[in-house]
Amino acid sequence: MDILLNIAVALGCIIWGFLIGSIPTGVIVGKVFFGKDPRDYGSHNSGGTNSGRVLGKKVGILVMVLDIAKTVFAFWMAWIFLRFGPVDRSILFDDGVLYNYLVCAAAAFGHCFSPFLKFKGGKAVACFMAIFGGSSWLGFIISLAVFFTIFLVVFKKVMSKASLLSGAVLILISGIFCLLRLIPGADGVLNIFLWDFGLVGGVCFGWEMIAVEVVVYILLVIRHASNIQRIRQGEEKPLEWK
């Protein structure tokens, strides 16, 4: 294994993910189409939740979708480069799979600490959802089902509670999929649930996904520190969009 090459590839993936994750979609949409910066209102956050408070439900949903999409885009572009690019995967650690997921972690940090916003940003919820959902179409369905069930039914539209609990639940579910791979012959079945339906050979529910999910979830919890404080004081309110 070429250590210097691996370090270079890992750093390249981290920088790539950070830059794409740093794109401030909420601020761009707000300023370009509405002449407003969501950071000037509400929670002064640039993410989809606050964008919805300031600019309306449709805009909030759009920003969330764009934040998920930018993480998924960064992830799969790295996958394409590592699989079909000039780098020989046989000399990469873990066949390069870990580096794919490092892109997701870097994108989450870029989203939260965007250099375009003086190292401020969102709360990593959309980026976290993109890890499991970006890996497979089944993961995408499960991520949406878990989040919206908890958001709408369990916590009655309290976004912070839903984000924190759904993140923990998705890590647990991801872990179950990872354990299923230990069953002989299970990989062939699980590969069907990937976005490429197992035809090309993507990244399939490994420890790398779990590790990055845990890292991003810790970031998500830290970014929700003020919300957690309000939850403890019984002051956290349901989400209200225009």
C-alpha positions in Angstrom: 0.0 0.0 0.0 1.4 3.4 -1.0 1.0 5.5 2.1 1.7 8.8 0.5 -0.8 8.1 -2.3 -3.4 7.1 0.3 -2.9 10.3 2.3 -3.2 12.4 -0.9 -6.4 10.6 -2.0 -7.9 11.0 1.5 -7.0 14.7 1.7 -8.4 15.2 -1.8 -11.7 13.6 -0.9 -11.9 15.6 2.3 -11.2 18.9 0.5 -13.7 18.0 -2.3 -16.4 17.1 0.2 -15.8 20.2 2.3 -16.0 22.6 -0.6 -19.2 21.1 -2.0 -20.8 20.9 1.4 -19.9 24.5 2.0 -22.2 25.7 -0.8 -24.7 27.8 1.1 -27.9 26.7 -0.7 -30.3 28.5 1.7 -28.4 31.8 1.4 -28.2 31.5 -2.4 -31.9 30.7 -2.9 -32.9 33.4 -0.4 -30.8 36.2 -1.9 -31.2 35.3 -5.6 -34.9 34.7 -5.7 -36.3 36.7 -2.7 -33.6 39.3 -1.9 -33.5 38.0 1.7 -30.8 36.3 3.7 -32.3 33.7 6.1 -29.5 34.3 8.5 -31.0 37.7 9.2 -34.1 36.2 10.6 -35.4 33.5 13.0 -32.6 31.3 14.3 -30.1 33.1 12.1 -29.3 29.7 10.5 -28.7 29.1 6.8 -30.3 25.6 6.7 -33.6 24.4 5.4 -35.5 24.8 8.6 -34.8 28.4 9.1 -35.2 29.1 5.4 -38.7 27.7 5.6 -39.5 30.0 8.5 -38.3 33.0 6.6 -39.3 32.2 3.0 -42.0 29.6 3.2 -42.6 25.9 3.3 -41.7 25.3 -0.4 -38.4 27.1 -0.1 -37.6 25.3 3.2 -38.2 21.9 1.5 -36.2 23.0 -1.6 -33.2 24.0 0.5 -33.3 20.7 2.4 -33.5 18.7 -0.8 -30.5 20.8 -2.2 -28.5 20.2 0.9 -29.1 16.5 0.7 -28.3 16.5 -3.1 -25.0 18.3 -2.7 -23.8 15.7 -0.2 -24.9 12.8 -2.4 -23.4 14.5 -5.5 -20.0 14.9 -3.7 -20.2 11.3 -2.6 -20.9 9.8 -6.0 -18.5 12.0 -7.9 -15.8 10.7 -5.6 -17.0 7.2 -6.1 -16.8 7.6 -9.9 -13.3 9.1 -9.7 -12.0 6.4 -7.3 -13.5 3.6 -9.4 -12.9 4.8 -12.9 -10.2 7.4 -12.5 -6.4 7.1 -12.8 -5.9 5.8 -9.3 -5.3 2.1 -8.9 -7.8 1.1 -6.2 -5.8 -2.0 -5.4 -3.2 0.1 -3.6 -5.8 2.1 -1.7 -6.7 1.3 1.9 -10.1 -0.4 2.1 -10.4 -0.4 -1.7 -11.1 3.3 -1.4 -14.5 2.8 0.2 -13.6 4.7 3.4 -12.5 7.7 1.3 -16.0 7.7 -0.4 -17.6 8.2 3.0 -15.0 10.7 4.2 -16.5 12.9 1.5 -19.8 12.8 3.4 -18.2 13.7 6.7 -16.3 16.6 5.1 -19.5 17.8 3.4 -21.3 17.9 6.7 -18.5 20.0 8.3 -18.5 22.2 5.2 -22.2 22.7 5.6 -21.9 23.6 9.2 -18.8 25.8 8.9 -18.9 27.2 5.4 -16.0 29.5 4.5 -18.5 31.3 2.3 -20.4 32.3 5.4 -17.5 33.1 7.7 -17.4 29.5 8.9 -21.1 29.4 10.0 -23.9 27.4 8.5 -26.5 24.7 9.1 -26.9 21.9 11.6 -25.9 18.9 9.5 -29.3 17.2 9.4 -29.6 17.0 5.6 -26.0 15.9 5.3 -26.6 13.1 7.8 -29.7 11.9 5.9 -27.6 11.8 2.8 -25.2 9.2 4.1 -27.6 6.2 4.3 -30.0 7.6 1.7 -27.1 8.3 -0.7 -25.8 4.8 -0.4 -28.9 3.0 -1.5 -32.4 3.6 -2.7 -33.8 1.5 0.2 -31.7 3.6 2.6 -33.3 6.7 1.1 -36.8 5.4 1.6 -36.0 4.3 5.2 -34.4 7.6 6.0 -37.5 9.6 4.9 -39.9 7.2 6.5 -38.0 7.2 9.9 -37.6 11.0 9.9 -41.1 12.0 8.9 -42.7 9.4 11.2 -40.8 10.8 14.2 -41.3 14.4 13.0 -45.0 14.2 12.4 -46.3 11.5 14.7 -43.9 11.1 17.6 -42.8 14.7 18.3 -45.6 16.6 16.5 -43.3 18.8 14.3 -40.6 19.6 16.8 -37.7 19.6 14.3 -34.8 19.4 16.8 -36.2 16.3 18.6 -37.0 14.6 15.4 -33.6 15.2 14.0 -31.8 13.9 17.1 -33.9 10.8 17.5 -34.2 9.9 13.8 -30.4 10.2 13.5 -29.9 7.7 16.4 -32.5 5.3 14.9 -30.9 5.4 11.4 -27.5 4.6 12.9 -29.1 1.5 14.5 -30.8 0.5 11.3 -27.5 1.0 9.4 -25.8 -1.2 11.9 -28.4 -4.0 11.3 -27.7 -3.8 7.5 -24.0 -4.0 8.2 -24.5 -7.1 10.4 -26.6 -8.7 7.7 -23.6 -8.7 5.4 -22.0 -11.3 7.7 -24.6 -13.8 6.6 -23.1 -16.0 3.8 -24.4 -14.9 0.4 -26.1 -11.8 1.8 -24.0 -9.3 -0.2 -25.6 -10.4 -3.4 -29.1 -9.7 -2.1 -28.1 -6.4 -0.3 -26.5 -5.1 -3.5 -29.9 -5.0 -5.1 -30.8 -2.2 -2.7 -28.0 0.1 -4.0 -28.6 2.9 -6.4 -26.9 0.9 -9.1 -28.9 -2.3 -8.2 -25.6 -4.2 -7.8 -24.9 -3.9 -11.5 -21.6 -2.0 -11.2 -20.6 -2.7 -7.6 -21.1 0.3 -5.4 -20.5 0.8 -1.7 -22.6 -1.7 0.4 -23.6 -1.1 4.0 -20.1 -1.4 5.6 -18.4 -0.3 8.7 -17.3 2.8 6.9 -20.9 4.1 6.6 -21.5 3.4 10.3 -18.3 5.2 11.4 -19.1 8.3 9.3 -22.7 8.3 10.5 -21.5 8.4 14.1 -19.1 11.2 13.4 -21.7 13.3 11.6 -24.3 12.5 14.3 -21.9 13.8 17.0 -21.6 17.0 14.9 -25.4 17.2 14.6 -25.8 16.9 18.4 -23.2 19.6 19.0 -24.9 21.9 16.5 -28.2 21.3 18.3 -26.7 22.3 21.7 -29.0 25.3 22.1 -32.0 23.3 21.1 -31.2 20.6 23.6 -31.0 23.2 26.3 -34.5 24.5 25.3 -35.8 20.9 25.3 -34.5 20.4 28.8 -36.3 23.6 29.9 -39.5 22.6 28.1 -39.3 25.6 25.7 -38.6 24.0 22.4 -41.5 24.8 20.0 -43.0 22.9 17.0 -41.8 24.0 13.6 -43.9 26.8 12.1 -43.4 27.7 8.4 -45.0 30.5 6.5 
